[in-house]
Amino acid sequence: MPAFPNPFPGLRPFEAADRDRFFGRDLQVQELGKRLAESRVITIIGGSGCGKSSLVRAGLLPALTGLGISSAGRIWQPVVFIPGRFADRAERRSPLYSLARAFDSVLIDEPDRGARVERILNNFDTVGGFGRLVDAFSGQRKVRPGQEALRDKANYLFVIDQFEELFSEELRTEPEPISLISRIVENWRNPHPRAYIVLTMRSEHLENCTAYGDFPEVINATSYLVRRLRDSELRDSIVRPIEQLCIELAAASGAGETGS
């Protein structure tokens, strides 16, 4: 009998690969989809551990690629990154570099990826940066075989997870948080038709946003406060992953007996 994963991810957030075990948030996912149809920017706010990242990664992203939204269709390219976190400690500790690396990862491979990352940085760090990335590089998007005609048709969803890391002591005095926030404000005011932005941020960092010019206007207009689960939703979030695992175990046991 094959090994089966724990139906709960523990301390890490649910990812898109966990979507079959992500329950109890259907209504919130629907609400976010409606918000995204009305605005190019959403700021998801809540306390630490309330499920902000999971709601986006295992809820909103699979919903967009599966069902889409009426105003934008169902061809979506997520670009997910955490502005203050890097896999390699030797890498440049830069929010824009983190974005550039994440964006480069959804493009087709090329020999000199370092040079392309620099081109991504140069395109982004100017007025209209999010839209400029979409316009300049959408023709290089990775697609499955047979979907080449859709390569440049996707909407790009830039997910800036744990946005509060921009306000860390290490980054607070750097110019790049200002640049990234400026690009967000621009896309909110003058949205590119295929560039969408979702931020997740811990609620205790709202005050930090007031230090960045017009950014409070964006926060006020785009905020989505993650509420506590209702009793029925809480039950679903606990019971249904276990039920799903039991179904898989029973199916695997039956297949093993058939094959013996």
N, C-alpha and C positions, 0 to 999 in steps of 0.2 A: 504494500500500500504506500502511495507517495506521501511525503511529508506535507502537512497543511500549515499555512501561516496562522499566527495568532490573529483573530479577527479585529483586534484593536492595536493601533500603532504605538501605544505607550505615550511617551512625552513628545515625540515628533509629530508634526501635523500630518493629516491625511494628504496623500498625493493623488494625482489623476489615476494612477494605477490602482488606487484603493477605492475608486468610486462605487464599485459593487458592494462595498461594505459601509458606505457613508449614508447614514439615514438620519431622519429627524430634522433636516434643514430644507426640505423641498420648498416650503413657502418662502423662506428667505432667499433661496436661489432664484425663484420666480420674481421676487421683488427686485433683486439686483439686475436681472435681465431687463425688466421694465425701465429701471433707472438708466441702464446703459443705452437703451433705445432712445432716451430723451436727452442724454448728455454724454459727452466724450470723456468725462472724468467722474470717477466715483471715489470717495474717501471712506473706507470702511474703518470704523472706530470701535474700540472696545477694550476692556481690561485684559491684562495678561492672562493667557490661557483660555479665553472665551471662545476660541475657534475661528478667529479671523482668517488665518492662513488656510486652514482646512476648507472653510466656506468657499474660498476662491479656487484653490487648487483641485479639490475633489468635487466641488459643487458647480461653481460658475463655469469654469473652463470646459469640463465635459458637456455641460448643458449647451454652451455656445457651439461647440463643434458637432454636437448631435442634433440639436433642434434649431440653433441660430436665433436671431431676433428679426422681426418682420421688416425693420427698416434697413438691415444690413446683411441679411442672408446668413448662411451657415459655413462659409469658408473663413476660418479664423486661424491666425498664427500667434500663439502665445509667446511672449518674451518675458520670462520671469527672472527676477534677480533681487538680491538683498544688497542695498547700497554700501554697507560697511563690512561685507563678509567675502572672503576669498578662499578658494580651495588651496592655493599655494601661498605660503607666508612670504615667499620671495617676490610675489607679484606686486605691482604698484597698488598701494592702498588708496584707491580713488573711486568714488561713486560713479563717475562717468566711465571709467575703465571697466567697472563691473557691468554697467549697462552695455558697453561696446562688446565685451566678451560674450554676454548672453545673446546679444543680437547676432553676432558672428556665428554662434552655434546653430542658428536656424537657417543659415545659408549653405549652399553647396561648398564642398571643400575646395580649397585652392592651395597651391604650394606655399605661398608666403602669407600665412594668415596674420602674422604680426603687422604686415603692411596694410592689410585690409582693416584690421582693428584701428589703426591710426587714421585711415580714411573715414571710418565710421565716426570716430571721435571728432574729426574736423567737420564733418557734415552736421553732427548733432550740436556742436558748441557754437551755433549761430542761430539767428532768429528763425523760428519755425522748425526747430531741430527734430522733433518727432516726425513731422510730415516729411522733412527732407530725407530722413532715413528710409521711409516707405517709398518715396519717389525714386531715390537713387539705387536702392538695393533689392526691390521686390522682384526684379527679374532674375535674382540669384537664389531665390528661396528654394529650400529642399522640398521636393514633392515625391509622392510614390510613383512608381512606373505606371504610365498611362494617364497621369494627371498633369502632364507638362503644360497643357493649355490653360490650366488654372494657376500656374506659377505666380503670375503677377495680379491675381484677382483677390487675394486674401485681405481681410481686415486684420490689422495688427493690434493685439491687446498687450500693452506694456504693463506688467504687474510689478509694482515696486513694493515688495513685501518687507515688513518690519521697517517702515519708513522712518521710524524714530531713530534709527541708527545714524541718520544724517546729523542728529543733534548731539552725538557723542563728543566727549572732550577732544578726541583725536581729530575729528572732522570739523568741529564747530568754527574754527578760525580759518578754515580753508575756503578758497573761492568756489570750489566745485559744487557744494550744496546750493549756493546762490544760483549758479548756472542751471542746475537741474530743476530747481523750483521755478526759475524764470521760464524754462521751456514748458513746464506744466501749466503755468498761468497762461502762456501764449496759446496752448492747444485748447484750453478752456474758453478763452475769449474768441479765438479764431480757429475753430476746429478743422483739422484736416479730415476729409471724408472717410479715410481708412485708418486713422490713428486714434486708438482708445487707450485710456490710462486708468488703472485701478491702483489705489494706494491702500495699504493696511497699516494702521498706526494705533499704538496703545494710547488710551484716552488721557493718561496723565501727562502726555507730551503736547497736548493742544496748545498750551501757553507758549511753547517754543515757536510755534508757527507765527506768532504775532510779530516776530523780529524780522520777517521777510516781506516787506512792502505790501503788495496786494494779495499775498497768499491767503490771509484770513478770509477774503471774499470768496476764494475758491472753496475753502473749508466750509464756510457757512452755506454755500450753494450746493455742495456735493456730498455732504456727510450722510452716512448710513450707520446708525448706531446698532451694533449687534445686540439683540435682546437675549434674555435667558430663554431656554427652551421651555415650552409648555409641558404639562405632565405627559400628554400623549406623545409629543415629540421626543421627550427624554426617554420614554419607554422604548420607542422605535430605535433610538440611537444605541440602546443597550441590547435589546432583545433581538432585533432583526439581523445584526451581524452574526450572532450566534446561530440563529435559525438558518441563515445562508450557509454557514460552515457545516451545519448538520446535514443539509441537503447535499453538499459536495461530498461529505464523508460517506453518506449512504449511496450516492452514485458511484463513488470509487469502489466501495465494498461490493456492490452489485456487479460492477465490471470485472472485479477480481474473481468473483465466484463463477461468472460466465466463462472467463478465460481458463479456469482451472479444470 
